[in-house]
Amino acid sequence: MKTDDLRESSNVEDRRGDSSGSYSTGGGGGAGMLLQLLFSRGSWKTKLILLIIMLVMGGGGLSGIFPGGQQSSTGNNPYQSTEVTRTSGDKASDQQVEFVSKVFASTEDFWTKEFEKQGKTYKKPTLVLYTGSITTACGQGQAASGPFYCSGDNKVYLDISFYNDLSEKYGAAGDFAMAYVIAHEVGHHIQNELGTMDEYGQARQGKSEADANKLNVQLELQADYYAGAWANYVQDEGLLEKGDFEEAMNAANAVGDDTLQKETYGKTVPDSFTHGTSEQRQRWFNKGFEYGDIEHGDTFSVAYNDL
């Protein structure tokens, strides 16, 4: 992706230098911490432990994890969104930090225009760079679980080391693979802004685990669609380079539920899918890339077996 002439986002908090790795805005609501497992390849035992931690950090109830929960007053945020400060002593290069900041800025430009078409005002999220672990309005975030979005504070959280993990651990090399990850998480912010997160939280109530998982698949595939819509904008701006689209599709394939389960267990359990198969994730990203709009991304109106 060509980024030389792009601006960096002013909505970035570089908290890699925060020794505590934590900042709490209270037990606010949000879909965040279930979504943080998006790119995790850890065992299900590890994920269960993380879920327990999230419940504890969220005050022991689901209102701190799912949308629609009671929001708490956040007070003054000591971490102001400013130009990115380069932090020494971690594995991130200046080029990697600059790249993710520019990608984030390009999502701001795209979604601002798209919301204007809808007669809406786009409220930009914040990208938080951290190291290891961090406390958010949705609970405790762990770098091992990958990037995530917290609807309780409208922030995307990223341990920059994931940039290298994509290539080394997931076999998804290339800068546009990382761009896809960021655009996907911003896609969850779009869902929050449009009210989809609240509708999703309400729809989950009273559902069996299998049916709740299906709703989560629809949520995640829509975020993939929105990532593809952003990629369409990047193409129109003349910023795509040869191989970029393939890098994003490779990343979408790498994080499909079926691919992850086969690598972990040697088999798949479809009822436990929460993000969609590799084929589904690629297809919905490609659909977003084809249409480049909001309208064609309503995964919730599609029968589950037809996703």
N, C-alpha and C positions, 0 to 999 in steps of 0.2 A: 504494500500500500504506500502510495506516495504521500509523504507528510511534510516535506520540506517547507511548503508554503502555508501550512496550517497553523492556527493559533493553538496555544495550550489553554485548557480550561482553567478558569479562575475558581471553580467549585471543587477544589481538591484539597483534602486535609492530609498532609504527610505526618502521620503519627508513628512512624517507625522509630523515632528517637524517644518515644514515651516509654520509659523503663517499666512502668506498670502494665503497659499494653491495654489499659482499660479506661473506659469513659462511660458512665451510666447516665441515662436520661430517665431512669425509673422503670417501672414495669409496664411500659406502654404496650399497646396491642401491635400486631403485625404478623405477616405470614412468613417472616424472615427465616427462622432457624430450621424449619423443615426444608426450605428451599436451598439452604446452604449445603445440603448433601448432594447437590446437582452433579458435581464433578468428583465425588468421592469414590475411590476404588477400595476403600478399607473393608474389613469384614463387617458382617451385620452385627457382631458383638460390639465392635467399636462404635458403630452407629447408634446402637441401643444405649451405650454409655453416654454418648453425646446428647441423645435425646433426654436422658435423665438429668444431665447437667442443665440443659435448656429449661426443663420444667422447674428446676430449683431456682435458677436465675430469674425466671419469669414470675416468681412469687408462688410457685407450686400449682399454678392453674393454667389452663389453656388460653386464657385471655391474653397472656403475654406472648403467645406464639401465633395464634390464628387471627386474621383480620376481624374487625368488628368489636374487639375487646375494648375495655375502658382505657382511655388515653390519660397519661399522667402529665402534669406540668413539667416541662424540661428545664426551666430556669435559663440562666445565661450560659451559652456554649463557650467555653474558654478556647476552643479550637476553631478559629475563624477560617473561612475559606479564602485562601490567598494563593499567590503564585507558589508553585511547588518548590519546596526547599529540599535540596539534595542532601540526603542523609548518608553519612559515611558509616562504614562498619557492617554493612549487610551485603548480600549477594547481588543486589540489583545494580545494574549499570545506569548511568545517566541516560543513555539512549533508551533503555527500557521504560524508565519513568516518564521520559519525554513522550515516548510513543503512546503509552496508555493515556496520558493527559490529553494528547491531541486527538486520539480516537474518541475519548469522552466528550471533547469539545465538538467533534463532528456530529455526535448523537444529539447534542444540544441544538445544533443548527438545524438538523433534519426534523426533529420532533417539534421544535418551535414552529416551523413552517407547516407541518402536518396538522398541528392543533389549530393553527390560524385558519386552515381550510375548513375545520369543523366549527369555527366560531368560538374556539376555546383558547385559554391562555395556558401555556405549558409552564409548569412550575419545575424548574430544573432540580434534579437530585444532586447529591454530593458524592464524590468518590473519596473513600478513605483508604489510604495505604497504611498497613500495619504489619507487624511482625509477630508470628507465633500465635497469639491469642488476643482477644479483645472483648470487652463488655459493651453491649449495645442496648438499645431500647427493646430489642427482641430477645435478649439473653446473651449467653456467652458464645462467641465465635471462635472457631479453631481453624488455623491455616490448613490443617490436614484434611479438612472437609471441603476445601475449595472456596472460590469466590461466592458471595451471597448478597442478596438484597434484603434490607430490613424496612418493612412498610411502617414501622413505628417511628422511625426518624428520617425516612426518605433518603437512605444512604446505601450506596453500593460499597461493600467491603472487599478488599483485595490485598492478600499478602503477595507482594511483587515476585516472590520466589516461584509462584505458580507459573510465571512466564516460562521458566526453565522446566518446570514439572511437565508442562504440556508436551514438550518434545521428548524429555528423558523418560518419563513414566507412562505417558499416554500415547506416545507415538504420533503425536499431532504437531509436527514441526511447522514453523513459519509464523511471521508476525500477524498474518490475517486470522490464524487460528486463535490467537490471543484477542484480536479485535472481535471475533465472533463471541467469545466468552463475555467480554464487556457489554457488547450489544444485547446479548441475551439477558444479562442482569438488568440492564436499562429497560428491557422489555417488561420486566416485572414492575418497574416503576410506572411504565405506561399503563399497565393493568391497574395499579393502585390509583393513578390519576383518573382513569375512566370509570372507576367504581367496580371493576371486575373482581378485585380482591375481596371486597365486602360481599359481593354476590357469591363468590366461591366459598367463603367462610360460612355463610348462611346455608348454602346447599350441602355442606359436609355434615351439618348437624343431624344426628339420628341415623346416619348412613353406616352400613357395615364397613369393615376395613377394606374389603375388596372394592366396594362402590366408591368409597372415599379416595382410594388409590386411582380409580378411573378419572375422577374429577381432577386430581392432581396432574395426571397425564395430560389432560386437556389444557390445564393452566400452563404447563411447561412447553407444550407444543405451540401454544399461542405466543409464548415468549420467543421461541425459535422463529416463528413467522415474523415477528416484529424485528428480530435481528436481520432476517433476510430483506425486509423492507428497507432497513437502514443501508444494507449492502447495495441495494438498487440505487439509492441516493449517491453512495460513494462512486458507483460506476458512472452515473450521469455527470458527476463532477470531474470525471476523468482521472480519478485517483486509484482505480484498480490497476494492479500490475499482473503480468502473466503468472498464473498459478495461484493467485489469491483466492479465487472462488473455490478451487479444489482444496486449499488449505482449510477453509471454513467447513466444507463438506466432510473432510477427513476428521475434523474435530467433532462435528455432530455425530459422525459414525462412532467415534471412540467412546462417547459418553452415553450411548444407547443402553437401556436397561438389559437387553438381551446379551449384548457384548460384554458388559460388566459382569453379569451373573455367570456367563459361560467361563470367563477368565477366573472368577473367584471360586465357583462351585462345580464347574464342568457341566452345568445344566441350567435351564431357565424355569422360573415360576411366574407365569404371566400375571396371575392375580396379585402378585407383589410389585408389579411394575408401577413406578411413580412418575417417570419422566418420558416414557415412550421408547420404542425400539429404535435401533440405529436407522432403519429404513424410514420410520415415521419422522424422526428428527431431521433427517436429510430432506425428506419430502416437504415438510412444512417450512424449513429454511428456504428451500428452492422456490416454494410458492410465494413466500414473501419477497424474494428476489425478483420473481416474475411480475408481481403486481405493484409492489412498492407503495402500498397504502394501508390504511387501517381496516377498511371495509371487508376485505376478503380474508381476514384473519380470525373469524369467529369460530373457533374450534368447538365451542360449547353448543353450537347449533348442528353439529355433525354427529351422526350416530357413532357411538364408540367404536364399533367394529369397522367403520368406514374411515376412521382417522388416518 
